[in-house]
Amino acid sequence: MEMILLAIILLIAGLVMTIKPDIWWQLTESWKSYSAGDPSDFYIKVTRIGGIVFLVMALMVFVLLFFI
């Protein structure tokens, strides 16, 4: 059960990070600064790469749970 929950969390986080990295920035980084503007282009690119990694990890957990 815990592994299914982990896979779902990874899937949701990965989708948000890949599709809308600016929302991820609002949730995780914007509150750290009073003068926070928009995320940089570098932050958006790195967050999308991280989101893809999360999606691959979620896929691997689902495969391990249901096919092995």
Secondary structure, 3 states (H helix, E strand, C coil): CHHHHHHHHHHHHHHHHHHCHHHHHHHHCHHHCCCCCCCCHHHHHHHHHHHHHHHHHHHHHHHHHHHC
